[in-house]
Amino acid sequence: MAIFNLKVNGEKLQVDVDGSTPILWVLRDHFKLLGTKFGCGMAQCGACTIHLDGEAVRSCSLPISVVQDSKINTIEGLSENGDHPVQKAWLDIDVPQCGYCQVGQIMSASALLEKNPNPTDEDIDRAMNGNICRCGTYIRIKEAIKAAAKN
Amino acid sequence: MTKVKTELDRRSFLKISAAASGGILIGFSWFAGCTPDTKNGKFVEVPNEWFEINSYIKIGDTGMVTIYSPNPEIGQNVKTSMPMIVAEELDVDWNHVQVEQAPLNTGIYQNQFAGGSLSIRMGWTALRTAGAAGRFMLLTAAAKEWGVTIDDLLVEKGIIKEKNGSRTIGFGEIASKAVGIEVPKEVKLKDTKDFKLIGTSQRNVDGKKIVTGVPQYGIDFHRDGMKTAVLKHAPAFGMKLKSFNVEEIKALPGVDDAFMVDISSKTPGRFDINSSPQFIAIVGETTWPLLQAKKAIKAKWETISELEDSNMHNKRMEDAIRTGKPNQRREDGNVKAAFKKAVKVIEKTYTAPFMAHNTMEPMNFFANVTADSAEMIGPTQTPQALEGAVAGYLKMPLDKITVNMTRMGGGFGRRLYPTFGVEAAAISKHIGKPVKLLYSREDDMSQGTYRPAYRSTYKAGLDKDNNLIAFSAKGAGVPNGGIYTNRYPAGTVDNYLVEKFAVKTNITTGAWRAPGSHFAAGAEQSFLDEVAELAGKDPIAFRLELFDRAINNPVGKRNDYDAKRYAGVLKMVKEKSNWGKNTPGVHRGVAAYYCHSTYVAEVVDMIIKDGKPIVQKVWCAVDCGILVNPDAAKNMIQGGVIDGIGHAMYSELTFDKGVNQQSNFDTYQLIRHSQAPQDIEVFFVDNGISPTGLGEPGLPPVVGALANALYKATGKRYYHQPFNSTEQG
């Protein structure tokens, strides 16, 4: 066990855990930031996607010991009132079915648009391919990303 | 105008009771931040007081309305569409409605389960009656107040008005007086042509919570003092736990306790009886140390029954079809004689592997078991079955057990089976504390209730004029065949035979989105495509020819479909997709299927890109009766199509020595963004018939349409799923 200092959604937070603990479980179990989801535990499904210094990363496979000074952003910190353009587009197009994977999808999509404001279909596929949706909302996700890109 | 009785099964389901302490359900504050955000910027104040009009409806003194959604929400959007049906008959402004998930209450609500695409179909009349009764009671209260009759009044968006006067009163203002009104014995339901809300697209009521990550799934449930548990089942079907290094595990950091649990039952009901009733539980405060401790388990397992493998399954299904005794059979005419007469005969075999459900939210449940009660909270498609299973295990009466449903990160049939709830209850009982049990993905993919493995052999005979004169289909499955005796093409061929065969197994299987139908549709619709080709006929024209026979002069006494509606969706997809118009580079396949009371026909447009077949677009024609929430209905069909393409193309679970060979997404492939079609167009038949299922029927036909498009694109027929990796032939 060791003390780790983290920057999460602009806040400084401290936690005493084993260095191998993935950020996913630090967020969920210790900080009660429950928006980030557990899906596979091996960076295959994308449900746990967060931003690490603006990059979309899979928090289930990111040990706390490697994070150091990097800025962590989760869905809870994506916008003040749930009005990030990507969130708005998701609501406008009514993307979700069960909704469980959607936070991860939104985090991947927002990281993509930050770097590439006008992605092509291929860019979207490449950036989003690590996020599985078992309900099959892929077409609406793509539509929402394009709508968000316009705003 | 339809009149319905408010009493069903001699038990009034509309009870008036004192205002419940609104707002908090199952530990989440549903109410927080729930002030309806109307489009015109008008807000309804949060009520100081709530009045329960009936078990579905609660009205606040400000006019804000709470409607309880009785059924589990697994992504099929019933939490929006069921309350819409109540709101329609209640005549309330949808912008003033907030929705809450009702707990399990078998005394009030009926059929509180999510399965078989039945929620809307079975809830239709009850939901409308609840709304209409509420409206009647509010009107009666207003009429009494003003000294008029209810015929003198009308309602618009939650405001009661005098027809010939100027007085108005809001639902919120009169609600307290409606509580005393007697529940009407009979209520009038609206004519469907008068619907204002039903048939309009309304967004998911939980949309904002979903996109902002508000905790609402079972996995998110938290209560102070609650423990976390993980478990380890036997590594193979056919094995049982003997012992494990319990002291070593208990000594690991972050582990409070570790022990063996046995939930085997002599009267298992709808249990996963073959999966592992003996398991190791590890309990602590947080998840990660427990997942680490799991890796340190050294257990002894004993083999208690056969350790099966996939080759064995294939062989046994083949043998069953060849020499087995069918458990279901239908024969019309004389099939043997007809095949002898046939000028052309074609026979093909289709197979599909086991599949896991893979809800994105792994199985989990919260349990708080005390000496005389059990509180269960979590994701279940069958709260009533879970209640019964927990009661059975704890030997406790049903009324001592409460079940609350959370939103679910997918269901697809997996959460119909309550094992994980019983496991959580057993762990809570053992430690004497509230606990949340969480499966890892590997646990989730290894504990069965899989989609069965299937094998079917189809045979058809044509006469010299290319008429279908003989048809036979023999289907086996582990544990039972994916074939139906009375479905299409039953009724269209004079000499028709269907036989279904079972193969015993110790691997647990169960309902998986459109059980049986997804395989039957793929096999039958691919086969008919090949028969049409042999007959030199267009695939749609050939199918319609068969439907003509079923419409004009059906064969046999029982055929489980309406041939006109079936042909109707096929004609619709033909027209909408411009079938027959060839676009260079686009290869098309068609299929139609009827299941869960809904008719769906689909056309797949395929292109070859970088040498690989890609689904570019899918056209769907759907007859599901009245559409409650059109855009959400479209979403369901689109999802079913993508799910169907994905599983038929990529997914399979194989066995070696009783062990599933795929246990996470590195080896078990689900469809991803880049593999999904660019576009799926959905057209609905407008016929005013009471609504039928939507969660499942979109999936089955696409398996056939996909196989048929693959043939057009590659020149090769696809018989064996998954199409992407399995040797065809």
Interface residues (C-beta under 8 A of the other chain):
Chain A: M1 V17 D18 S20 T21 P22 W25 R28 D29 H30 K32 L33 L34 G35 T36 K37 F38 G39 C40 G41 M42 Q44 C45 A47 T74 I75 E76 L78 S79 G82 Q87 W90 L91 D94 P96 Q97 C98 G99 Y100 C101 Q102 V103 I106 D121 I124 D125 R126 M128 N129 G130 N131 I132 C133 R134 C135 G136 T137 Y138 I139 R140 I141 K142
Chain B: I74 G75 Q76 N77 S201 R203 N204 D206 G207 K208 I210 V211 T212 G213 V214 P215 Y217 I219 D220 H222 T228 P253 G254 E285 T286 T287 W288 P289 L291 Q292 N358 T359 M360 E361 P362 R407 M408 G409 G410 G411 F412 L438 S440 R441 D631 A632 N635 M636 Q638 G639 G640 V641 I642 D643 G646 N664 F665 D666 L670 I671 R672 H673 S674 A676 P677 Q678 D679 I680
